[in-house]
C-alpha cells in the first residue's frame, strides 16, 4: 500500500500550472481587501459648529500656555477670560468709534477714521458660548466654569452697550404692537353681534343696536 496516498503531491515545475498553495495564498492575500464589515460606514465629518468650537478651545489653551506667567486650566478664572477677550480685539474687524470721533454714534460713516478695530459684540458672545460648552465637554464642572462667571457676563453687556452707542446700532429687541390685534377683535365682536340679531324679524333692530353697543363696550373694556 502506498503511504503517500492521503497527502497532496507537489506540483510539477515543468507543467507551468500553479500549485494549490499558490492559489490559496493569492486568494488569502486578496481576501482582506474584498471583505468589509457589514453595516459599517465612514464616520461623518464634524459640523461647522463643532469644528469652530475645537479651534476656539485650542486657541484658548494656547493662550494659557503663552501667558506670563503660564496658567493652567484649573487656575483660570473669569478675569483671565476677560483678558483673553481683550487680547482678541487686536484681530477684530469692527470699527468702534471713540467718544471724540465726529462719527461717534453714526451707523454708516461717510468717510474713514482712525478709530480702532475690535471684535464685534456678537462674535464675542458666540465665542463665549462655544468655550463654555467645550470646557464642560473636556471634564470641567459647570459650577466652576470660568466662561459662565458673572464678571464675564457683565463685561459682555458693557461691550454691547458701548458698541451700540459708538456705532449707533440698537441691539434691543422691539416690542410687538398689539393695537392691530385689538382692532381686529373689536370688528369680529361687532359683526358677530349684528349678524345674530338680524334673525329676530321686525323687532330685531333694537336688539341689534343693544347687542352692538354691548359688544363695543366689552371691546373697549378689553382694550
BALODO-973266 format. One line per 10 residues: their letters; for each residue x, y, z of C-alpha. Coordinates in pm, 1 decimal. Layout:
A	X,Y,Z | ...
REM end
This chain:
XXXXXXXXXX	0.0,0.0,0.0 | 127.9,350.0,-94.5 | 194.3,551.4,224.1 | 159.5,889.8,44.5 | -193.5,835.2,-82.0 | -353.5,1092.0,157.1 | -102.8,1379.6,101.9 | -125.5,1635.0,-177.6 | 150.5,1581.1,-428.9 | 389.1,1866.7,-513.4
XXXXXXXXXX	326.1,2039.1,-847.8 | 542.7,1956.3,-1146.5 | 774.3,2256.0,-1201.6 | 775.7,2185.3,-1577.2 | 396.2,2181.6,-1613.5 | 354.4,2559.5,-1588.9 | 47.8,2529.7,-1365.7 | 45.3,2687.2,-1016.6 | 8.6,2455.0,-725.6 | -270.6,2466.4,-471.6
XXXXXXXXXX	-61.0,2663.4,-224.4 | -5.0,2949.3,-471.0 | -375.2,2976.1,-547.1 | -472.7,2969.5,-181.0 | -208.6,3226.9,-87.3 | -320.0,3467.0,-359.8 | -683.1,3424.3,-255.9 | -599.6,3484.1,108.1 | -397.5,3791.2,17.4 | -691.3,3946.5,-165.8
XXXXXXXXXX	-946.7,3841.3,96.8 | -898.9,4135.8,338.2 | -949.0,4382.2,51.4 | -1275.5,4223.6,-60.2 | -1440.7,4165.4,276.0 | -1579.0,4461.4,471.7 | -1779.2,4454.7,791.7 | -2148.2,4469.9,722.2 | -2331.1,4784.4,833.5 | -2013.3,4991.0,874.4
XXXXXXXXXX	-1990.6,5339.1,723.6 | -1721.2,5607.1,732.0 | -1756.5,5848.6,1024.4 | -1948.5,6163.3,943.3 | -1738.4,6481.3,932.4 | -1785.2,6718.6,1225.4 | -2029.3,7003.3,1181.4 | -1916.5,7359.9,1128.5 | -2008.2,7443.8,1488.2 | -1806.2,7150.9,1628.1
XXXXXXXXXX	-1504.3,7238.2,1413.8 | -1516.2,7601.6,1522.2 | -1557.6,7501.7,1886.0 | -1249.2,7278.9,1868.3 | -1042.8,7557.3,1710.9 | -1156.3,7808.0,1973.2 | -1074.7,7566.7,2253.9 | -724.7,7500.3,2117.5 | -669.3,7874.3,2077.2 | -762.5,7937.1,2439.7
XXXXXXXXXX	-536.4,7657.0,2564.2 | -250.2,7803.8,2362.4 | -323.5,8144.4,2515.8 | -297.0,7996.0,2865.2 | 29.2,7827.9,2770.3 | 180.4,8153.8,2643.5 | 50.6,8355.7,2937.6 | 305.9,8532.1,3157.0 | 326.8,8351.8,3393.7 | 179.6,8037.7,3232.9
XXXXXXXXXX	-166.8,7945.5,3352.3 | -332.8,7609.6,3395.0 | -696.1,7548.8,3316.9 | -768.4,7470.3,3682.3 | -644.5,7816.5,3787.5 | -829.5,8002.6,3513.3 | -1094.3,8249.1,3634.6 | -1339.2,8491.2,3483.1 | -1074.9,8765.7,3497.0 | -845.2,8559.5,3276.6
XXXXXXXXXX	-1130.4,8502.6,3030.8 | -1182.7,8880.7,3007.4 | -810.3,8923.8,2942.6 | -840.8,8671.5,2661.0 | -1133.1,8862.7,2506.7 | -937.2,9187.5,2519.3 | -639.8,9010.0,2363.4 | -860.1,8909.6,2068.6 | -950.3,9273.3,1995.9 | -625.5,9314.1,1802.8
XXXXXXXXXX	-762.6,9070.2,1545.5 | -1103.8,9239.0,1521.4 | -1252.9,9389.0,1205.9 | -1531.1,9603.5,1353.9 | -1480.1,9980.1,1366.7 | -1570.8,10114.0,1710.5 | -1567.8,10494.2,1726.6 | -1424.2,10671.7,2027.6 | -1609.1,10948.0,2207.2 | -1424.2,11234.8,2034.2
XXXXXXXXXX	-1475.2,11096.0,1683.2 | -1712.8,11301.6,1463.1 | -1873.4,10974.3,1353.2 | -1947.8,10856.9,1705.2 | -2298.4,10711.6,1704.2 | -2314.3,10715.0,1323.1 | -2426.6,10375.7,1185.8 | -2285.8,10444.6,835.3 | -1990.5,10686.4,846.9 | -1941.0,10868.0,515.5
XXXXXXXXXX	-1560.4,10861.5,543.0 | -1290.2,10654.6,715.6 | -1148.4,10749.1,1053.1 | -862.9,10644.4,1278.7 | -1074.5,10471.2,1542.8 | -957.1,10122.1,1642.8 | -1088.0,9792.6,1511.5 | -1223.5,9549.3,1769.0 | -1411.1,9225.0,1793.9 | -1783.5,9273.3,1747.6
XXXXXXXXXX	-2000.9,9202.2,2049.0 | -2191.2,8929.1,1864.2 | -1868.9,8744.2,1783.8 | -1752.0,8757.6,2145.1 | -2087.4,8640.4,2274.9 | -2090.2,8340.8,2038.2 | -1727.0,8262.4,2125.1 | -1802.1,8250.7,2497.7 | -2093.0,8017.0,2430.7 | -1869.6,7773.4,2242.3
XXXXXXXXXX	-1590.5,7788.4,2500.3 | -1837.0,7737.8,2783.4 | -1964.0,7419.2,2618.5 | -1611.2,7299.0,2536.4 | -1498.7,7347.9,2896.5 | -1764.4,7110.6,3027.7 | -1711.6,6863.0,2742.4 | -1345.5,6838.4,2842.8 | -1419.9,6743.9,3202.5 | -1480.5,7081.9,3363.6
XXXXXXXXXX	-1751.3,7120.4,3627.0 | -2039.7,7355.5,3546.8 | -2018.4,7531.5,3884.4 | -1651.5,7622.3,3823.2 | -1686.5,7716.0,3455.2 | -1491.3,8044.0,3414.4 | -1672.8,8125.7,3089.4 | -2002.1,8144.4,3276.8 | -1869.6,8372.5,3550.6 | -2069.0,8681.4,3643.2
XXXXXXXXXX	-1774.5,8908.1,3558.6 | -1772.1,8775.5,3201.7 | -2144.7,8841.9,3160.8 | -2102.1,9196.8,3289.0 | -1811.7,9256.4,3051.4 | -2010.6,9133.9,2751.7 | -2302.5,9357.2,2847.1 | -2071.2,9658.7,2871.2 | -1920.3,9578.3,2531.5 | -2266.0,9551.7,2379.0
XXXXXXXXXX	-2384.2,9881.9,2524.5 | -2060.2,10060.5,2436.7 | -2060.2,9943.0,2077.0 | -2429.8,10022.9,2040.7 | -2361.2,10385.8,2135.3 | -2041.0,10418.0,1935.0 | -2180.3,10264.1,1617.7 | -2538.9,10381.0,1650.9 | -2675.2,10026.5,1632.5 | -2960.4,9930.1,1866.7
XXXXXXXXXX	-2932.1,9575.6,1998.2 | -3257.4,9577.5,2194.9 | -3548.7,9380.6,2052.9 | -3853.8,9581.5,1950.4 | -4176.1,9516.3,2139.0 | -4463.5,9371.8,1940.4 | -4753.4,9607.5,1871.8 | -5091.4,9481.1,1996.9 | -5311.1,9760.9,1855.4 | -5389.5,9573.0,1532.3
XXXXXXXXXX	-5492.2,9264.5,1726.1 | -5724.7,9468.6,1946.9 | -5890.5,9639.0,1646.1 | -5946.4,9304.0,1475.5 | -6108.3,9167.3,1792.5 | -6346.5,9464.0,1808.8 | -6452.6,9418.7,1445.3 | -6518.1,9048.6,1485.7 | -6722.1,9102.7,1804.5 | -6938.9,9374.3,1645.3
XXXXXXXXXX	-7003.6,9169.9,1329.8 | -7095.4,8861.7,1531.7 | -7339.4,9056.1,1747.2 | -7503.5,9229.8,1448.7 | -7533.0,8909.2,1243.5 | -7703.3,8716.2,1523.4 | -7965.9,8983.8,1584.1 | -8099.8,9010.7,1225.4 | -8289.1,8681.6,1251.5 | -8541.0,8817.5,1500.7
XXXXXXXXXX	-8777.7,8983.9,1248.4 | -8904.7,9338.6,1269.3 | -8810.2,9387.1,1632.2 | -8452.7,9288.9,1572.3 | -8321.4,9638.0,1503.8 | -8338.8,9735.1,1868.3 | -8176.1,9410.5,1970.7 | -7903.1,9464.0,1712.8 | -7833.6,9814.5,1841.9 | -7818.7,9695.0,2201.8
XXXXXXXXXX	-7602.9,9396.0,2106.8 | -7361.2,9614.0,1911.0 | -7343.6,9864.5,2196.0 | -7274.3,9585.5,2444.9 | -7005.4,9435.9,2218.4 | -6844.6,9776.2,2168.9 | -6843.6,9839.4,2543.9 | -6689.8,9496.4,2607.2 | -6424.6,9553.6,2341.5 | -6343.3,9897.9,2483.3
XXX	-6303.3,9746.2,2828.4 | -6073.1,9477.2,2685.6 | -5851.6,9732.6,2510.9
REM end
